[in-house]
Amino acid sequence: MEKTYVTKAGDIQREWYVVDAEGQNLGRLAARIAALLRGKHKPMFTPGLDTGDFVIVVNAGKITVTGKKMDEKIYYRHSNYPGGLKRISLRDQLSRHPTRVIEAAVRGMLPKNRLGRAMIKKLKVYATADHPHAAQQPKPLA
């Protein structure tokens, strides 16, 4: 009789990774980050548990996209007031709030429940190359 291994919350060990987003494609980068946040790279991955690692993204304002997405991709937000729908293109969003672009892309690739909300808290995005997490000794992700 073979036993099934079940991951427990005490068995989870979290690593810190730093990712340089300069020159990387937005969608491919977001997919790799989402897999790290979920913990799919670990042999103890369990879909119902948060087994993922912390991810620090630097140089968020220097990502690339293919085609005409810079002008045609639109981000929407609503102020919850009548007529309060705001729209902004990817080019303008990158110049004003570059961290929101990566956060939105990664959030769309995570589960849409409380587990996904817990996973997105482990994502730290910075527009420049500086980050305050040197004490955690993050490993660079190739």
Phi and psi in radians as a Rosetta constraint file:
Dihedral C 1 N 2 CA 2 C 2 CIRCULARHARMONIC -1.700 0.35
Dihedral N 2 CA 2 C 2 N 3 CIRCULARHARMONIC 2.491 0.35
Dihedral C 2 N 3 CA 3 C 3 CIRCULARHARMONIC -1.635 0.35
Dihedral N 3 CA 3 C 3 N 4 CIRCULARHARMONIC 2.559 0.35
Dihedral C 3 N 4 CA 4 C 4 CIRCULARHARMONIC -1.696 0.35
Dihedral N 4 CA 4 C 4 N 5 CIRCULARHARMONIC 2.288 0.35
Dihedral C 4 N 5 CA 5 C 5 CIRCULARHARMONIC -1.459 0.35
Dihedral N 5 CA 5 C 5 N 6 CIRCULARHARMONIC 2.248 0.35
Dihedral C 5 N 6 CA 6 C 6 CIRCULARHARMONIC -2.046 0.35
Dihedral N 6 CA 6 C 6 N 7 CIRCULARHARMONIC 2.164 0.35
Dihedral C 6 N 7 CA 7 C 7 CIRCULARHARMONIC -1.260 0.35
Dihedral N 7 CA 7 C 7 N 8 CIRCULARHARMONIC 2.323 0.35
Dihedral C 7 N 8 CA 8 C 8 CIRCULARHARMONIC -1.889 0.35
Dihedral N 8 CA 8 C 8 N 9 CIRCULARHARMONIC 2.778 0.35
Dihedral C 8 N 9 CA 9 C 9 CIRCULARHARMONIC -1.069 0.35
Dihedral N 9 CA 9 C 9 N 10 CIRCULARHARMONIC -0.545 0.35
Dihedral C 9 N 10 CA 10 C 10 CIRCULARHARMONIC -1.281 0.35
Dihedral N 10 CA 10 C 10 N 11 CIRCULARHARMONIC -0.341 0.35
Dihedral C 10 N 11 CA 11 C 11 CIRCULARHARMONIC -1.436 0.35
Dihedral N 11 CA 11 C 11 N 12 CIRCULARHARMONIC -0.232 0.35
Dihedral C 11 N 12 CA 12 C 12 CIRCULARHARMONIC -1.368 0.35
Dihedral N 12 CA 12 C 12 N 13 CIRCULARHARMONIC 2.199 0.35
Dihedral C 12 N 13 CA 13 C 13 CIRCULARHARMONIC -2.036 0.35
Dihedral N 13 CA 13 C 13 N 14 CIRCULARHARMONIC 2.170 0.35
Dihedral C 13 N 14 CA 14 C 14 CIRCULARHARMONIC -1.744 0.35
Dihedral N 14 CA 14 C 14 N 15 CIRCULARHARMONIC 2.353 0.35
Dihedral C 14 N 15 CA 15 C 15 CIRCULARHARMONIC -1.801 0.35
Dihedral N 15 CA 15 C 15 N 16 CIRCULARHARMONIC 2.891 0.35
Dihedral C 15 N 16 CA 16 C 16 CIRCULARHARMONIC -2.028 0.35
Dihedral N 16 CA 16 C 16 N 17 CIRCULARHARMONIC 2.259 0.35
Dihedral C 16 N 17 CA 17 C 17 CIRCULARHARMONIC -2.122 0.35
Dihedral N 17 CA 17 C 17 N 18 CIRCULARHARMONIC 2.513 0.35
Dihedral C 17 N 18 CA 18 C 18 CIRCULARHARMONIC -2.028 0.35
Dihedral N 18 CA 18 C 18 N 19 CIRCULARHARMONIC 2.316 0.35
Dihedral C 18 N 19 CA 19 C 19 CIRCULARHARMONIC -2.112 0.35
Dihedral N 19 CA 19 C 19 N 20 CIRCULARHARMONIC 2.238 0.35
Dihedral C 19 N 20 CA 20 C 20 CIRCULARHARMONIC -1.619 0.35
Dihedral N 20 CA 20 C 20 N 21 CIRCULARHARMONIC 2.010 0.35
Dihedral C 20 N 21 CA 21 C 21 CIRCULARHARMONIC -1.503 0.35
Dihedral N 21 CA 21 C 21 N 22 CIRCULARHARMONIC 0.004 0.35
Dihedral C 21 N 22 CA 22 C 22 CIRCULARHARMONIC -1.115 0.35
Dihedral N 22 CA 22 C 22 N 23 CIRCULARHARMONIC 2.126 0.35
Dihedral C 22 N 23 CA 23 C 23 CIRCULARHARMONIC 1.337 0.35
Dihedral N 23 CA 23 C 23 N 24 CIRCULARHARMONIC 0.094 0.35
Dihedral C 23 N 24 CA 24 C 24 CIRCULARHARMONIC -1.657 0.35
Dihedral N 24 CA 24 C 24 N 25 CIRCULARHARMONIC 2.633 0.35
Dihedral C 24 N 25 CA 25 C 25 CIRCULARHARMONIC -1.267 0.35
Dihedral N 25 CA 25 C 25 N 26 CIRCULARHARMONIC 2.374 0.35
Dihedral C 25 N 26 CA 26 C 26 CIRCULARHARMONIC -1.042 0.35
Dihedral N 26 CA 26 C 26 N 27 CIRCULARHARMONIC -0.886 0.35
Dihedral C 26 N 27 CA 27 C 27 CIRCULARHARMONIC -1.166 0.35
Dihedral N 27 CA 27 C 27 N 28 CIRCULARHARMONIC -0.755 0.35
Dihedral C 27 N 28 CA 28 C 28 CIRCULARHARMONIC -1.161 0.35
Dihedral N 28 CA 28 C 28 N 29 CIRCULARHARMONIC -0.676 0.35
Dihedral C 28 N 29 CA 29 C 29 CIRCULARHARMONIC -1.135 0.35
Dihedral N 29 CA 29 C 29 N 30 CIRCULARHARMONIC -0.768 0.35
Dihedral C 29 N 30 CA 30 C 30 CIRCULARHARMONIC -1.115 0.35
Dihedral N 30 CA 30 C 30 N 31 CIRCULARHARMONIC -0.637 0.35
Dihedral C 30 N 31 CA 31 C 31 CIRCULARHARMONIC -1.155 0.35
Dihedral N 31 CA 31 C 31 N 32 CIRCULARHARMONIC -0.716 0.35
Dihedral C 31 N 32 CA 32 C 32 CIRCULARHARMONIC -1.159 0.35
Dihedral N 32 CA 32 C 32 N 33 CIRCULARHARMONIC -0.704 0.35
Dihedral C 32 N 33 CA 33 C 33 CIRCULARHARMONIC -1.154 0.35
Dihedral N 33 CA 33 C 33 N 34 CIRCULARHARMONIC -0.739 0.35
Dihedral C 33 N 34 CA 34 C 34 CIRCULARHARMONIC -1.088 0.35
Dihedral N 34 CA 34 C 34 N 35 CIRCULARHARMONIC -0.672 0.35
Dihedral C 34 N 35 CA 35 C 35 CIRCULARHARMONIC -1.157 0.35
Dihedral N 35 CA 35 C 35 N 36 CIRCULARHARMONIC -0.657 0.35
Dihedral C 35 N 36 CA 36 C 36 CIRCULARHARMONIC -1.164 0.35
Dihedral N 36 CA 36 C 36 N 37 CIRCULARHARMONIC -0.740 0.35
Dihedral C 36 N 37 CA 37 C 37 CIRCULARHARMONIC -1.134 0.35
Dihedral N 37 CA 37 C 37 N 38 CIRCULARHARMONIC -0.609 0.35
Dihedral C 37 N 38 CA 38 C 38 CIRCULARHARMONIC -1.354 0.35
Dihedral N 38 CA 38 C 38 N 39 CIRCULARHARMONIC -0.466 0.35
Dihedral C 38 N 39 CA 39 C 39 CIRCULARHARMONIC 1.594 0.35
Dihedral N 39 CA 39 C 39 N 40 CIRCULARHARMONIC 0.359 0.35
Dihedral C 39 N 40 CA 40 C 40 CIRCULARHARMONIC -1.215 0.35
Dihedral N 40 CA 40 C 40 N 41 CIRCULARHARMONIC -0.231 0.35
Dihedral C 40 N 41 CA 41 C 41 CIRCULARHARMONIC -1.502 0.35
Dihedral N 41 CA 41 C 41 N 42 CIRCULARHARMONIC -0.064 0.35
Dihedral C 41 N 42 CA 42 C 42 CIRCULARHARMONIC -1.738 0.35
Dihedral N 42 CA 42 C 42 N 43 CIRCULARHARMONIC 2.552 0.35
Dihedral C 42 N 43 CA 43 C 43 CIRCULARHARMONIC -1.216 0.35
Dihedral N 43 CA 43 C 43 N 44 CIRCULARHARMONIC -0.310 0.35
Dihedral C 43 N 44 CA 44 C 44 CIRCULARHARMONIC -1.644 0.35
Dihedral N 44 CA 44 C 44 N 45 CIRCULARHARMONIC 0.314 0.35
Dihedral C 44 N 45 CA 45 C 45 CIRCULARHARMONIC -1.005 0.35
Dihedral N 45 CA 45 C 45 N 46 CIRCULARHARMONIC 2.276 0.35
Dihedral C 45 N 46 CA 46 C 46 CIRCULARHARMONIC -2.275 0.35
Dihedral N 46 CA 46 C 46 N 47 CIRCULARHARMONIC 2.183 0.35
Dihedral C 46 N 47 CA 47 C 47 CIRCULARHARMONIC -1.050 0.35
Dihedral N 47 CA 47 C 47 N 48 CIRCULARHARMONIC -0.546 0.35
Dihedral C 47 N 48 CA 48 C 48 CIRCULARHARMONIC -1.565 0.35
Dihedral N 48 CA 48 C 48 N 49 CIRCULARHARMONIC 0.016 0.35
Dihedral C 48 N 49 CA 49 C 49 CIRCULARHARMONIC -2.120 0.35
Dihedral N 49 CA 49 C 49 N 50 CIRCULARHARMONIC 2.686 0.35
Dihedral C 49 N 50 CA 50 C 50 CIRCULARHARMONIC -1.543 0.35
Dihedral N 50 CA 50 C 50 N 51 CIRCULARHARMONIC 1.602 0.35
Dihedral C 50 N 51 CA 51 C 51 CIRCULARHARMONIC -1.778 0.35
Dihedral N 51 CA 51 C 51 N 52 CIRCULARHARMONIC 0.145 0.35
Dihedral C 51 N 52 CA 52 C 52 CIRCULARHARMONIC -1.390 0.35
Dihedral N 52 CA 52 C 52 N 53 CIRCULARHARMONIC 3.110 0.35
Dihedral C 52 N 53 CA 53 C 53 CIRCULARHARMONIC -1.908 0.35
Dihedral N 53 CA 53 C 53 N 54 CIRCULARHARMONIC 2.961 0.35
Dihedral C 53 N 54 CA 54 C 54 CIRCULARHARMONIC -1.454 0.35
Dihedral N 54 CA 54 C 54 N 55 CIRCULARHARMONIC 2.482 0.35
Dihedral C 54 N 55 CA 55 C 55 CIRCULARHARMONIC -2.262 0.35
Dihedral N 55 CA 55 C 55 N 56 CIRCULARHARMONIC 2.243 0.35
Dihedral C 55 N 56 CA 56 C 56 CIRCULARHARMONIC -1.911 0.35
Dihedral N 56 CA 56 C 56 N 57 CIRCULARHARMONIC 2.168 0.35
Dihedral C 56 N 57 CA 57 C 57 CIRCULARHARMONIC -1.935 0.35
Dihedral N 57 CA 57 C 57 N 58 CIRCULARHARMONIC 2.169 0.35
Dihedral C 57 N 58 CA 58 C 58 CIRCULARHARMONIC -1.990 0.35
Dihedral N 58 CA 58 C 58 N 59 CIRCULARHARMONIC 2.805 0.35
Dihedral C 58 N 59 CA 59 C 59 CIRCULARHARMONIC 1.004 0.35
Dihedral N 59 CA 59 C 59 N 60 CIRCULARHARMONIC 0.802 0.35
Dihedral C 59 N 60 CA 60 C 60 CIRCULARHARMONIC -1.146 0.35
Dihedral N 60 CA 60 C 60 N 61 CIRCULARHARMONIC -0.444 0.35
Dihedral C 60 N 61 CA 61 C 61 CIRCULARHARMONIC -1.365 0.35
Dihedral N 61 CA 61 C 61 N 62 CIRCULARHARMONIC -0.056 0.35
Dihedral C 61 N 62 CA 62 C 62 CIRCULARHARMONIC -1.956 0.35
Dihedral N 62 CA 62 C 62 N 63 CIRCULARHARMONIC 0.463 0.35
Dihedral C 62 N 63 CA 63 C 63 CIRCULARHARMONIC -1.343 0.35
Dihedral N 63 CA 63 C 63 N 64 CIRCULARHARMONIC 2.896 0.35
Dihedral C 63 N 64 CA 64 C 64 CIRCULARHARMONIC -2.135 0.35
Dihedral N 64 CA 64 C 64 N 65 CIRCULARHARMONIC 2.771 0.35
Dihedral C 64 N 65 CA 65 C 65 CIRCULARHARMONIC -2.394 0.35
Dihedral N 65 CA 65 C 65 N 66 CIRCULARHARMONIC 2.789 0.35
Dihedral C 65 N 66 CA 66 C 66 CIRCULARHARMONIC -1.702 0.35
Dihedral N 66 CA 66 C 66 N 67 CIRCULARHARMONIC 2.800 0.35
Dihedral C 66 N 67 CA 67 C 67 CIRCULARHARMONIC 1.186 0.35
Dihedral N 67 CA 67 C 67 N 68 CIRCULARHARMONIC -2.538 0.35
Dihedral C 67 N 68 CA 68 C 68 CIRCULARHARMONIC -1.756 0.35
Dihedral N 68 CA 68 C 68 N 69 CIRCULARHARMONIC 0.420 0.35
Dihedral C 68 N 69 CA 69 C 69 CIRCULARHARMONIC -1.107 0.35
Dihedral N 69 CA 69 C 69 N 70 CIRCULARHARMONIC -0.483 0.35
Dihedral C 69 N 70 CA 70 C 70 CIRCULARHARMONIC -0.988 0.35
Dihedral N 70 CA 70 C 70 N 71 CIRCULARHARMONIC -0.633 0.35
Dihedral C 70 N 71 CA 71 C 71 CIRCULARHARMONIC -1.827 0.35
Dihedral N 71 CA 71 C 71 N 72 CIRCULARHARMONIC -0.445 0.35
Dihedral C 71 N 72 CA 72 C 72 CIRCULARHARMONIC -1.654 0.35
Dihedral N 72 CA 72 C 72 N 73 CIRCULARHARMONIC -0.383 0.35
Dihedral C 72 N 73 CA 73 C 73 CIRCULARHARMONIC -1.370 0.35
Dihedral N 73 CA 73 C 73 N 74 CIRCULARHARMONIC 2.210 0.35
Dihedral C 73 N 74 CA 74 C 74 CIRCULARHARMONIC -2.099 0.35
Dihedral N 74 CA 74 C 74 N 75 CIRCULARHARMONIC 2.354 0.35
Dihedral C 74 N 75 CA 75 C 75 CIRCULARHARMONIC -1.805 0.35
Dihedral N 75 CA 75 C 75 N 76 CIRCULARHARMONIC 2.346 0.35
Dihedral C 75 N 76 CA 76 C 76 CIRCULARHARMONIC -2.002 0.35
Dihedral N 76 CA 76 C 76 N 77 CIRCULARHARMONIC 2.557 0.35
Dihedral C 76 N 77 CA 77 C 77 CIRCULARHARMONIC -2.583 0.35
Dihedral N 77 CA 77 C 77 N 78 CIRCULARHARMONIC 2.712 0.35
Dihedral C 77 N 78 CA 78 C 78 CIRCULARHARMONIC -2.237 0.35
Dihedral N 78 CA 78 C 78 N 79 CIRCULARHARMONIC 2.437 0.35
Dihedral C 78 N 79 CA 79 C 79 CIRCULARHARMONIC -1.520 0.35
Dihedral N 79 CA 79 C 79 N 80 CIRCULARHARMONIC -0.014 0.35
Dihedral C 79 N 80 CA 80 C 80 CIRCULARHARMONIC 1.166 0.35
Dihedral N 80 CA 80 C 80 N 81 CIRCULARHARMONIC 0.326 0.35
Dihedral C 80 N 81 CA 81 C 81 CIRCULARHARMONIC -1.952 0.35
Dihedral N 81 CA 81 C 81 N 82 CIRCULARHARMONIC 2.694 0.35
Dihedral C 81 N 82 CA 82 C 82 CIRCULARHARMONIC -1.013 0.35
Dihedral N 82 CA 82 C 82 N 83 CIRCULARHARMONIC 2.297 0.35
Dihedral C 82 N 83 CA 83 C 83 CIRCULARHARMONIC 1.289 0.35
Dihedral N 83 CA 83 C 83 N 84 CIRCULARHARMONIC 0.333 0.35
Dihedral C 83 N 84 CA 84 C 84 CIRCULARHARMONIC -1.666 0.35
Dihedral N 84 CA 84 C 84 N 85 CIRCULARHARMONIC 0.392 0.35
Dihedral C 84 N 85 CA 85 C 85 CIRCULARHARMONIC -1.400 0.35
Dihedral N 85 CA 85 C 85 N 86 CIRCULARHARMONIC 2.129 0.35
Dihedral C 85 N 86 CA 86 C 86 CIRCULARHARMONIC -1.931 0.35
Dihedral N 86 CA 86 C 86 N 87 CIRCULARHARMONIC 2.489 0.35
Dihedral C 86 N 87 CA 87 C 87 CIRCULARHARMONIC -2.299 0.35
Dihedral N 87 CA 87 C 87 N 88 CIRCULARHARMONIC 2.506 0.35
Dihedral C 87 N 88 CA 88 C 88 CIRCULARHARMONIC -2.541 0.35
Dihedral N 88 CA 88 C 88 N 89 CIRCULARHARMONIC 2.418 0.35
Dihedral C 88 N 89 CA 89 C 89 CIRCULARHARMONIC -1.378 0.35
Dihedral N 89 CA 89 C 89 N 90 CIRCULARHARMONIC 2.878 0.35
Dihedral C 89 N 90 CA 90 C 90 CIRCULARHARMONIC -1.089 0.35
Dihedral N 90 CA 90 C 90 N 91 CIRCULARHARMONIC -0.683 0.35
Dihedral C 90 N 91 CA 91 C 91 CIRCULARHARMONIC -1.062 0.35
Dihedral N 91 CA 91 C 91 N 92 CIRCULARHARMONIC -0.793 0.35
Dihedral C 91 N 92 CA 92 C 92 CIRCULARHARMONIC -1.220 0.35
Dihedral N 92 CA 92 C 92 N 93 CIRCULARHARMONIC -0.655 0.35
Dihedral C 92 N 93 CA 93 C 93 CIRCULARHARMONIC -1.122 0.35
Dihedral N 93 CA 93 C 93 N 94 CIRCULARHARMONIC -0.681 0.35
Dihedral C 93 N 94 CA 94 C 94 CIRCULARHARMONIC -1.160 0.35
Dihedral N 94 CA 94 C 94 N 95 CIRCULARHARMONIC -0.605 0.35
Dihedral C 94 N 95 CA 95 C 95 CIRCULARHARMONIC -1.358 0.35
Dihedral N 95 CA 95 C 95 N 96 CIRCULARHARMONIC -0.570 0.35
Dihedral C 95 N 96 CA 96 C 96 CIRCULARHARMONIC -1.597 0.35
Dihedral N 96 CA 96 C 96 N 97 CIRCULARHARMONIC -0.885 0.35
Dihedral C 96 N 97 CA 97 C 97 CIRCULARHARMONIC -2.357 0.35
Dihedral N 97 CA 97 C 97 N 98 CIRCULARHARMONIC 1.338 0.35
Dihedral C 97 N 98 CA 98 C 98 CIRCULARHARMONIC -1.156 0.35
Dihedral N 98 CA 98 C 98 N 99 CIRCULARHARMONIC -0.401 0.35
Dihedral C 98 N 99 CA 99 C 99 CIRCULARHARMONIC -1.244 0.35
Dihedral N 99 CA 99 C 99 N 100 CIRCULARHARMONIC -0.536 0.35
Dihedral C 99 N 100 CA 100 C 100 CIRCULARHARMONIC -1.156 0.35
Dihedral N 100 CA 100 C 100 N 101 CIRCULARHARMONIC -0.485 0.35
Dihedral C 100 N 101 CA 101 C 101 CIRCULARHARMONIC -1.139 0.35
Dihedral N 101 CA 101 C 101 N 102 CIRCULARHARMONIC -0.857 0.35
Dihedral C 101 N 102 CA 102 C 102 CIRCULARHARMONIC -1.223 0.35
Dihedral N 102 CA 102 C 102 N 103 CIRCULARHARMONIC -0.689 0.35
Dihedral C 102 N 103 CA 103 C 103 CIRCULARHARMONIC -1.061 0.35
Dihedral N 103 CA 103 C 103 N 104 CIRCULARHARMONIC -0.725 0.35
Dihedral C 103 N 104 CA 104 C 104 CIRCULARHARMONIC -1.184 0.35
Dihedral N 104 CA 104 C 104 N 105 CIRCULARHARMONIC -0.696 0.35
Dihedral C 104 N 105 CA 105 C 105 CIRCULARHARMONIC -1.152 0.35
Dihedral N 105 CA 105 C 105 N 106 CIRCULARHARMONIC -0.738 0.35
Dihedral C 105 N 106 CA 106 C 106 CIRCULARHARMONIC -1.251 0.35
Dihedral N 106 CA 106 C 106 N 107 CIRCULARHARMONIC -0.699 0.35
Dihedral C 106 N 107 CA 107 C 107 CIRCULARHARMONIC -1.055 0.35
Dihedral N 107 CA 107 C 107 N 108 CIRCULARHARMONIC -0.610 0.35
Dihedral C 107 N 108 CA 108 C 108 CIRCULARHARMONIC -1.214 0.35
Dihedral N 108 CA 108 C 108 N 109 CIRCULARHARMONIC -0.287 0.35
Dihedral C 108 N 109 CA 109 C 109 CIRCULARHARMONIC -1.749 0.35
Dihedral N 109 CA 109 C 109 N 110 CIRCULARHARMONIC 0.022 0.35
Dihedral C 109 N 110 CA 110 C 110 CIRCULARHARMONIC -1.782 0.35
Dihedral N 110 CA 110 C 110 N 111 CIRCULARHARMONIC 2.863 0.35
Dihedral C 110 N 111 CA 111 C 111 CIRCULARHARMONIC -1.043 0.35
Dihedral N 111 CA 111 C 111 N 112 CIRCULARHARMONIC 2.556 0.35
Dihedral C 111 N 112 CA 112 C 112 CIRCULARHARMONIC -1.659 0.35
Dihedral N 112 CA 112 C 112 N 113 CIRCULARHARMONIC 1.088 0.35
Dihedral C 112 N 113 CA 113 C 113 CIRCULARHARMONIC -2.676 0.35
Dihedral N 113 CA 113 C 113 N 114 CIRCULARHARMONIC -2.938 0.35
Dihedral C 113 N 114 CA 114 C 114 CIRCULARHARMONIC -1.188 0.35
Dihedral N 114 CA 114 C 114 N 115 CIRCULARHARMONIC -0.430 0.35
Dihedral C 114 N 115 CA 115 C 115 CIRCULARHARMONIC -1.166 0.35
Dihedral N 115 CA 115 C 115 N 116 CIRCULARHARMONIC -0.750 0.35
Dihedral C 115 N 116 CA 116 C 116 CIRCULARHARMONIC -1.142 0.35
Dihedral N 116 CA 116 C 116 N 117 CIRCULARHARMONIC -0.634 0.35
Dihedral C 116 N 117 CA 117 C 117 CIRCULARHARMONIC -1.169 0.35
Dihedral N 117 CA 117 C 117 N 118 CIRCULARHARMONIC -0.566 0.35
Dihedral C 117 N 118 CA 118 C 118 CIRCULARHARMONIC -1.269 0.35
Dihedral N 118 CA 118 C 118 N 119 CIRCULARHARMONIC -0.604 0.35
Dihedral C 118 N 119 CA 119 C 119 CIRCULARHARMONIC -1.214 0.35
Dihedral N 119 CA 119 C 119 N 120 CIRCULARHARMONIC -0.674 0.35
Dihedral C 119 N 120 CA 120 C 120 CIRCULARHARMONIC -1.205 0.35
Dihedral N 120 CA 120 C 120 N 121 CIRCULARHARMONIC -0.356 0.35
Dihedral C 120 N 121 CA 121 C 121 CIRCULARHARMONIC -1.225 0.35
Dihedral N 121 CA 121 C 121 N 122 CIRCULARHARMONIC -0.298 0.35
Dihedral C 121 N 122 CA 122 C 122 CIRCULARHARMONIC -1.531 0.35
Dihedral N 122 CA 122 C 122 N 123 CIRCULARHARMONIC 0.033 0.35
Dihedral C 122 N 123 CA 123 C 123 CIRCULARHARMONIC -1.707 0.35
Dihedral N 123 CA 123 C 123 N 124 CIRCULARHARMONIC 2.177 0.35
Dihedral C 123 N 124 CA 124 C 124 CIRCULARHARMONIC -2.088 0.35
Dihedral N 124 CA 124 C 124 N 125 CIRCULARHARMONIC 2.067 0.35
Dihedral C 124 N 125 CA 125 C 125 CIRCULARHARMONIC -2.058 0.35
Dihedral N 125 CA 125 C 125 N 126 CIRCULARHARMONIC 2.341 0.35
Dihedral C 125 N 126 CA 126 C 126 CIRCULARHARMONIC -2.295 0.35
Dihedral N 126 CA 126 C 126 N 127 CIRCULARHARMONIC 2.453 0.35
Dihedral C 126 N 127 CA 127 C 127 CIRCULARHARMONIC -1.292 0.35
Dihedral N 127 CA 127 C 127 N 128 CIRCULARHARMONIC -0.469 0.35
Dihedral C 127 N 128 CA 128 C 128 CIRCULARHARMONIC -1.943 0.35
Dihedral N 128 CA 128 C 128 N 129 CIRCULARHARMONIC -3.042 0.35
Dihedral C 128 N 129 CA 129 C 129 CIRCULARHARMONIC -1.436 0.35
Dihedral N 129 CA 129 C 129 N 130 CIRCULARHARMONIC -0.101 0.35
Dihedral C 129 N 130 CA 130 C 130 CIRCULARHARMONIC -1.587 0.35
Dihedral N 130 CA 130 C 130 N 131 CIRCULARHARMONIC 2.481 0.35
Dihedral C 130 N 131 CA 131 C 131 CIRCULARHARMONIC -2.580 0.35
Dihedral N 131 CA 131 C 131 N 132 CIRCULARHARMONIC 2.627 0.35
Dihedral C 131 N 132 CA 132 C 132 CIRCULARHARMONIC -1.573 0.35
Dihedral N 132 CA 132 C 132 N 133 CIRCULARHARMONIC 0.370 0.35
Dihedral C 132 N 133 CA 133 C 133 CIRCULARHARMONIC -1.911 0.35
Dihedral N 133 CA 133 C 133 N 134 CIRCULARHARMONIC 0.554 0.35
Dihedral C 133 N 134 CA 134 C 134 CIRCULARHARMONIC -1.173 0.35
Dihedral N 134 CA 134 C 134 N 135 CIRCULARHARMONIC -0.489 0.35
Dihedral C 134 N 135 CA 135 C 135 CIRCULARHARMONIC -1.158 0.35
Dihedral N 135 CA 135 C 135 N 136 CIRCULARHARMONIC -0.419 0.35
Dihedral C 135 N 136 CA 136 C 136 CIRCULARHARMONIC -1.429 0.35
Dihedral N 136 CA 136 C 136 N 137 CIRCULARHARMONIC -0.085 0.35
Dihedral C 136 N 137 CA 137 C 137 CIRCULARHARMONIC 0.886 0.35
Dihedral N 137 CA 137 C 137 N 138 CIRCULARHARMONIC 1.107 0.35
Dihedral C 137 N 138 CA 138 C 138 CIRCULARHARMONIC -1.233 0.35
Dihedral N 138 CA 138 C 138 N 139 CIRCULARHARMONIC 2.539 0.35
Dihedral C 138 N 139 CA 139 C 139 CIRCULARHARMONIC -1.547 0.35
Dihedral N 139 CA 139 C 139 N 140 CIRCULARHARMONIC 2.407 0.35
Dihedral C 139 N 140 CA 140 C 140 CIRCULARHARMONIC -1.254 0.35
Dihedral N 140 CA 140 C 140 N 141 CIRCULARHARMONIC 2.390 0.35
Dihedral C 140 N 141 CA 141 C 141 CIRCULARHARMONIC -1.713 0.35
Dihedral N 141 CA 141 C 141 N 142 CIRCULARHARMONIC 2.132 0.35
